[in-house]
Amino acid sequence: MPRFMTLIRIDEQNAPAEGPSPELMERMGALLEEITKAGVMLETAGLAPTSEGTRVTWSGGKLSYTDGPFTESKEVIGGYSIVQAKDKAEALEWTKRFLQTHEDYWTITAEVREIAEG
């Protein structure tokens, strides 16, 4: 069965300062339990804010390092998941359900890509 990586993109500057509501966390927890019991979820996690990150760039034969926050980025990767689904349609269905757990004031983009195997 193919594996898919979902990259969750958020606008850090417009995300709720208080973070996810308790109700959102409850809905998300129920969905994660369901997708795990279905044998689809392989791994998932949120990521620390870009203010705690560092970008490493290779250009012109040299490395450079840029510490966050990355203010030039409107959207940043806020989390990810790796699922094993029968096809892309199933991976997209689970992604849709994840996005719909969020309240209307959230703006989130999910990029779903199949993992290229060996």
NORTA-V224821 format. One record per residue. RES is the residue in one small letter. OMEGA is omega in radians with two decimals (999 if undefined). Layout:
# NORTA-V224821
res=RES omega=OMEGA
res=RES omega=OMEGA
This chain:
# NORTA-V224821
res=m omega=-3.13
res=p omega=3.05
res=r omega=-3.13
res=f omega=3.03
res=m omega=3.06
res=t omega=3.08
res=l omega=-3.12
res=i omega=-3.12
res=r omega=3.13
res=i omega=3.00
res=d omega=-3.07
res=e omega=-3.06
res=q omega=-3.13
res=n omega=3.08
res=a omega=3.13
res=p omega=-3.10
res=a omega=-3.11
res=e omega=3.14
res=g omega=-3.12
res=p omega=3.10
res=s omega=3.07
res=p omega=3.12
res=e omega=3.09
res=l omega=-3.13
res=m omega=3.11
res=e omega=3.12
res=r omega=-3.13
res=m omega=3.11
res=g omega=3.12
res=a omega=3.13
res=l omega=3.13
res=l omega=3.08
res=e omega=3.14
res=e omega=-3.10
res=i omega=3.08
res=t omega=3.11
res=k omega=3.12
res=a omega=3.12
res=g omega=-3.08
res=v omega=-3.07
res=m omega=3.06
res=l omega=-3.11
res=e omega=3.06
res=t omega=3.09
res=a omega=2.96
res=g omega=3.14
res=l omega=3.08
res=a omega=-3.14
res=p omega=-3.13
res=t omega=3.11
res=s omega=3.13
res=e omega=-3.08
res=g omega=3.06
res=t omega=3.03
res=r omega=3.10
res=v omega=-3.08
res=t omega=3.03
res=w omega=-3.12
res=s omega=3.11
res=g omega=3.12
res=g omega=-3.13
res=k omega=3.05
res=l omega=2.98
res=s omega=-3.09
res=y omega=3.08
res=t omega=3.10
res=d omega=3.12
res=g omega=0.09
res=p omega=-3.10
res=f omega=-3.00
res=t omega=-3.14
res=e omega=-3.13
res=s omega=3.06
res=k omega=3.12
res=e omega=3.09
res=v omega=3.10
res=i omega=-3.11
res=g omega=-3.14
res=g omega=-3.13
res=y omega=2.95
res=s omega=3.00
res=i omega=-3.13
res=v omega=3.03
res=q omega=-3.05
res=a omega=-3.11
res=k omega=3.11
res=d omega=-3.11
res=k omega=3.14
res=a omega=3.11
res=e omega=3.10
res=a omega=3.12
res=l omega=3.11
res=e omega=3.11
res=w omega=3.12
res=t omega=3.11
res=k omega=-3.13
res=r omega=3.09
res=f omega=-3.12
res=l omega=-3.09
res=q omega=3.03
res=t omega=-3.08
res=h omega=3.06
res=e omega=-3.06
res=d omega=-3.09
res=y omega=3.06
res=w omega=2.96
res=t omega=-3.05
res=i omega=3.04
res=t omega=3.09
res=a omega=3.08
res=e omega=-3.10
res=v omega=-3.12
res=r omega=3.08
res=e omega=3.12
res=i omega=-3.14
res=a omega=-3.10
res=e omega=3.04
res=g omega=999
